[in-house]
Amino acid sequence: MAALTPEQIPLIKATVPVLQEHGATITKLFYDNMLNAHPELHTVFNVSNKVHGHQPLALAGALFAYASNIDNLGVLSPAVERICHKHASLTIKPDDYKIVGKFLLEAMGQVLGDALTPPLLEAWANAYWQLANLMIAKEDALYKSADGWTDFRDFRVAQKVPESDTITSFYLEPVDGKPLPSFLPGQYVSIQVPVPQLNHPQCRQYSLSDEPKPTYYRISVRKDPGLDASDPSAPAHPGYVSNILHDTVNVGDTVKLTHPYGDFHLVDPAASNPLVLISAGVGLTPMTSMVNTLRTAESSTRPVHFIHGAHSSTARAFQAHLASLPNLKTTYFLTSPSEADKAGVDYQHAGRVDLSKIQDSDLFLDDKATEYYICGPTSFMLDSKKAIVARGVDEARVHMELFGTGGVPAA
């Protein structure tokens, strides 16, 4: 495929209004056509996201962003890095890009008709492969860093431990018995399990919730009822994989995992600057990995403040474990504390996480090296970041984990 020419860049940018108007229609048609022709790809794509319409909307948004920034791709570098990690965790290969390119361009032609002139089609084909080749190269580097572990690998469930009313930990040991590679605290693995309702497996990404160990990985999974908190009237679509893990996968069973990946992790686990870890719900899992990693390093004296929000203390995981760790400050918010939940003991504040209730000193705002890690629902993360930045923190020191379509799905 020819390289994108300077003359084609204005053609791509001129399609921005078209993508705003027709992008979701194009991407929905793309997914339907591609999956009908290549049903084996159902394993890769999150069916829950497709049912909710999140997948087409996310791709439409990505196309819009790409077309808008076609002459300044550096703006998209963080998103490209995040997507490449996810692709590597799903073992995406160069041939998959050929399939995607074919059906994406065909869908554009079906929706736009004569408006997709031959010069514009050629420009979009070149633009697609410009991005695809960039991502293929990044993913190749990730695969090379995995020391030969570039496909799904069999793991046995060694322990299944309930951590709260809704979260259960799975201790996963490699069937081949070979030592496991380390990972950066905050990273995730993809897990693949059969889904009888769909007649094909599904993959999901789950954060590793413990420090690196050579004999096992631990993931801690929230059972997803499929309810949409923003629209209680919407039909429920329970998370396929999380429910199968909770209800049917037991000790001794085998699941498949990929090598750990993810661009959300401690920038430098050996550093000494303060950390503020802000999470909601199951978003505490990568934070627990960070804390456990730091606390097993005897030389670590790093100040850490763990701020977490949950519905109630029975829905919150790892409370007893975190309470046992020395030099770790915790602040808990509960949106629906029960009569048994004691203020000042089980939680410090009622309601959602509100960083205005945290003193400057407890956010280490006087130290310009303090780093902030945020994980939870998208709106929660954006609100938390906005609150931190409003108090004078440079955005470069605020790191967010993106669950859901386009980031790390957790259903």
N, C-alpha and C positions, 0 to 999 in steps of 0.2 A: 504494500500500500504506500502511495506517495505521501511525502510529508505535507503538513498543512502549510500553505503558502501565505505570504503577507496579504495577497489579494483576497484570500478566502476568509480572513479574520473578520472583516466587516460583514460578510454574509452570515457568519455564525452569530455575531452580535445582533444582527437585524432580526434574528429569529426569537429573541428574548420575549417580545410580546406574544408571539405565537405559543411559546412554551408555557407562558403564564396562563393562556386561555385553554390550551388543548393538552398540556403536559400529562395530566392524570389520565385522560382518555387514551393517549398514546401508550403510556406505560402499562395500563391495565390490559390493553390489547396485546402488547408485547409479552407480558407474563402468560396470558392465556394461550397465545399461539406457540410460544416456546415450550411451555410445559406439556401442551398437547402433542407436540412433535418429539419432545425429549422427556418422557415421564420419569426417567432416571434422575432428573434434576430436582424432582420433588423432595428428595432427601436433603438437598442443600438449602432450599428455600423454606422459611418459617411459614407453615400453613396458617398458623394463628394470625400472623401479621397480614397475610393475604386476605383472610376472611374479614378482618377488621378494615381492610383498605389501606393499612399503614404502608405496606410495601410499595404499591404504585405511587402513593403520594411522596414517599421518601425518594424514590428514583426520579420522579418529576422535579422535586426540589433540587436534587443533585444535578440534573441536566440544566435547570435554570441557572444554578450557581456556576456551572462549568461554562455555559454560553456567555454569561455576564462577565466572566473573568478570563476569557480565552486568551487575552493579551497580557494577563498578569497571573499566571498559575501559581505563583508563590503564595498568594492569598489562600489557596486551597490546600496547601501542604499539610496542615494538621489533619484535615478531613481525609486526605488521601492516605496518610500514614495510618490512621485509625482503620480505614477500610481494608488496607493491605494486611494488617494484622488479623482482621476478621477473616479475610479470604484465606490466609495461610492456615488459620485454625480450622477451616472447612476443606482444606486440601485442594483449593481451586488451582487449576493448571492452565497453561496458555491456550490449549484447545477450547476451553470453556469460553474464552473471550471471543473466539471465532463464532461460536453459537450465539452468544449474546449480541454481538455486532450485527449478525445477519438478521435476527428477528427484531432488533430495535429499529434498524433502518427500514425494514419492511413495514413495521407498524407506523412509523412516521409517514411513509408513503400512503398507507391505507387511510389514515386520518386526514392528512393534509391534501391528498390528491394532486391536482395540477400545480398547487402552490409550492410543492416540493419539486422545483425545477431540476433538471440534470446538473447544472452547476452547483445548486444548493445541496443536492444529494451527495455530490462528490466532496464538497466542503465538509459535510457532516461525517462522511466516511473517513476522511483524513483526520478530522478532529477526534473522532472516536478512537482511532488507532494511535493517535498521539498520546491520549490518556491511557489507553490500554497498555501500550508498550512501556510507559512509565511505571505502571502498576505491576506489570509482569516482572520488570527488573527488580523492583523493591521486594516483591514476593519471593523471587529467586534468592535474593540475599537472606531473607528470613529462613527459607528452607535450608540454605547452606549452613546457617548458624545452628540448626537443629541436630547436627551430627548424625544424619541418616534417618532420624525419626520424622518422616514426612507424610505418613499416612495414619489411619486409625489403628490403634493398638489395643489389644484385649486387656482389660483390668477386671479383677475380682473384687466384689464388695466384701471387705473384711469386717467392717462394723457399720451399723446404721443406728445413729444416736439422735433421738429427739432433743432439740435445743430450746424449743418453745412450742406454743400451740400450733404454729404454722410452719416452723423451720426445722428441718432435719439435716444432720450432717451424714455424709457418706465417706467412709475411709476406703480408698481405692488402691489396691496393690496390683502391680503388673503381673500378669499370668506368666510371663517369661522369666520373672525373677531378676531381671537385670536392674542395676541401680538406676534411679530416676535422675534426670538432669535437674539442676537447680532452676529457680525462676526468680523474677523480681517481685517483691511483695506488692500485690495489687493486680497482678496478671490473672488470666483466666485460661481454662481449657474448654474445648468443645467435647460434648458427650453425645454419643449416638445410641439410640435405643429403638427397637421395633415399636411401631404404633399400629395395633390391630385395626383400629377404626379406619386407618388410611391405607392399609395394605402395603406400607413401605415405612422405612425408618425415618426418624426426624433427628435433627441435630439442634442443640442449644449450647450457648456459652454460659458458663458459671465461674465466678471468681473463685480462686483458690483461697481458702479461709484459714490456713495455718501457715506456719513458717516452712521453708523448704526442708524436706526430708528425703533421704535416698530410697526409702522403702515404701512410701505411700504418698498419695495426694489426698487432700480433703476438700470437698465442696460442701456447701451448706445451702440447701435449696428451700425456697418458700413454695408451699403448695398454692398454686394460682387458681382461684375460683373462676377467673375470667370476667369478673365484674369491673366495669369502667367507673372509677370514682367520679370522673367528670360528667358522666351521663348514666345515672342509676337506672334509667328506663331502657338503656340499650340491652339487646339480648346478650346473655352471658355466653362466653366461649372459653371454657376452662383450658388452661395451658396443658397441652397434650403431654409433654415430657415431664413437667413437674409432678403432675398427677400420677403418671406411671411410676416415677421414681418413688413417690410416697406410698402408693397403694399396692404395687405389684413387684417391685424390685426389692429383693431381700438379701441377707448375708449369704454369700456363696454364689450369687448370681454373677454373670459376666456382662459388662458393658464395654463400649469402645470409647477411647479418648484420643485426642490429638495432643501434640506438644504444646506447652504453655506459650501463649502470646498475649499481646495487649500493650498499648502505649500509655495506659494509666498505671503508674507504679511509683514507688519512692524514687525520687531523682537520684539520691545518693544514700543508700542505707547506712553507710559508715559516717555520714556527716553528723554534726553536733547541733545544728540550728534547731530551734523549736518547731514543733509540728502541731497543727490543729486539724483534727479529723472530724468531719461533719457529715452525718449520715442520717438516713431515715429508713425504717423498715429493714428489708434484707440488704440494703446498701451498706450495712455494717460489715459484710463478709470480707471485702478487700481490706477494710480498716483493721479487722482482727488479724489478718495475715501480717499487716505492717507492724502492729503492736507486738505480736508474738515474735516476729523476727528481731525487733529491736530489744525485747526483754530477754532474749536468750543470748544476746551478745553482752558478755560480762562488762565490756569496756564502755557500753552505751550509757551515757548519763543525759540523754536527749530529753528535754522537757516535752511532754505530750499531753494535750487536752483532747479527750474523746467526748464529742457532743453528739447525742443520738436522740432521735424521736421515734416513738412507737405508739400504737393505739393503747396498749396496756402493758403492765409488767409481764403478764403471761405470754404476750406476743413477742417479747423482746428476747433475743438469743444472747447467750454468753455472759449474762449478768454476773453470775457467781465467779466465773473465770476472770473476768475483767477486774472484779473487786479484789481478787487475790494478787494482782500484779502491783509491785511496789512502784512508787513515784509516777503513777498514772492518775491524772485527774479526770473524773468523769462528771458529765452534766447530762441528766436525762430529762426529756420532755415526754409527757404522756397526753394524748388527745382525749382519751376516755379512761381516766384512772378509775379503778373499781373501789369499792368500799374497803377492800383489803389492802389497797395500795396506800402506803404511808408517805405523806409529803416530807421531804427531807431525808427519807430513807430509800424508798423505791423510786422516787423522782424528785427533781428540784423545781420543775415548772409544769403547770397544766397547760395544755394547748399544743399547737404545732411548734416546731423549732422556730424560735424568734431570737436572732442573734443580738437584737437590741437589749436583751435581758442579760447578756454576757458582758462583764466588765472588760475594759480595754486591756487590763493586766492579764486577764485570763485568755485573751486572744493574742497575747504577746505582741501587741501592736507597736511597742517601743523598740522591737528588734526587727530591723529591715531585712533580715534574712529568714524570718519565719515563713514557712510554707503551709498552704491550706489545701486539704484534699476533701472533695465533696462527692458524695455518692448517694443516689436515691432517685425518686421520680424526677423527670426533666424539669417540671415547674419548680420543684423544691430546689434543685441545683441552681437554676438560673436566679431564683430569688435570693438564695444564700450567697451566691457570687456577687450579686448586686449589692447586698448588704455589707459584704466584706470590702469591696472596692470603694463603697461610699465612705468607709472609715479610713481611707488613705492607703489601702494596700494596692500595690502594682498588680495588674491582671496577670502578669507573667508568673506570679507566685501562687496563683489559684489554679488548681488542677481538678478537672471533673471527669467522672466516669459516665459515659453515655450508654445507658441501658436502652433497650428498644431498637426499633428499626433504624439502621444506619449506625448504630453503636453496638452494644452487647445485650442482646435480648435475654430476658430472664424467665420467660414463661415455660 
